[in-house]
């Protein structure tokens, strides 16, 4: 852990100590992280303003990736549901259950993003 000396005027120091509620190091660490995050957010916003086409493409790609993850989770849920509806026979879900669930989830995903299922 690094150690440093910070100089603050008396009024600011009193405000920081009151806000820190006994954890001055933790409060300063959170304040620093918050500042760094704010600066990073401003930099991203500036880049998006300067590169609107690339930013839109990046957001669309990110959305597709999130939907893919959600479709995979939904496919797992459906496979489990199919298995349970069948009475849970056997120790685990069969390949057919997983395949049926995958088709249903991919079809739903295709409807959501407006493309044909693969």
N, C-alpha and C positions, 0 to 999 in steps of 0.2 A: 504494500500500500504506500502510495506517495504521500509526502508531507509537504505543505507549503505554508507561506505566511500571507494572510489576506489583511489588507488595511481598509477599514470602513470608518465612516464618520460615526459619532456616537448615536445619533438618531437612527441611522440605518441599521447599525448593529443591534440596537434595542428592538427594532422591528423584526429583524431576522431571528433574534433569540426568542422573541415571543411566538413567531410563526413556527419555529423549529420545535417547540414544545419539548426541549431537553435533548434533542438529537440534531445538534448543529451540523455534524458531518453528513448525516443522511439528508438533511434539508439542502445543504449546499450541493451534494451529489445530484439530487433530484432537480434542483434549479439548473445545474449545468447541463444535464441530459435534456431538460425541457428546452433550453436555449439552443442546443445543438439540433434537436428535432425541429424546432421552429425554423432555424436557418436552412435545414435540409428541405423542409416543406416549401419555403420561399424559393429555393433554387429549382425545385421540381416545377413549381407553378410558373416560374420565369421561363424554363425550358419549354413547357407546354405552350406558353404564349408565343414563343419564338418558332416553335415547330408544331403547328396545330395538326398537320396531316399525320406526322409520325406519332404524335401523342394520341390521336384518335385510334390509329392502328394498334398502338401498344395497349390502350384500354380495351379494345375489342378482343385482342389476343388474350389478355388477362381474363376477361369475362368468359371466353371460350374454355380456357383452362379450368376456371372455377366450375363451369357447368360440367366439364368432363369428370372432375372429381366428384361432383354431386351425383352424376349419373352412375358412377362406379359404386358409390355408397348406396344409392337407391337399388342398383342391381343386386347388391349383397342382401339388402333388406328384403327385396322381392323373392330372392332365392330361399331365404329363411322362411318367409311367409308361405311360399308354395310348399316347402317341406312340411311346415306345421299343418297346413290345410290338408295335406295328404295323410296326416296322422303321425308324422314324425317317424315313419317306418325306416329302419336302418339306423346306423350309427351317425351318419352325417348326410348332408345334402348330396344328391347325385349330380353328375355332369349335366344331365338333362335339365334339372332344376336351375342350375346356374346358367345354362344356355338360354332357357326360356326367359329367365329374369333379365339376362343381358339384352335380349331382343326387345323386351318390353321397355327397359330403361333407355336403350338407344333410340327407340321409336319416339318416346316421350321427349328425349333431348332434342331430337331432330325437329319435333314440333315446336319446341321452345325457341330454338335458334333459327328455325325456318329453312332447314335443309333436309335432303333425303337421307334416311339412315344408310349407314355403310354396310 
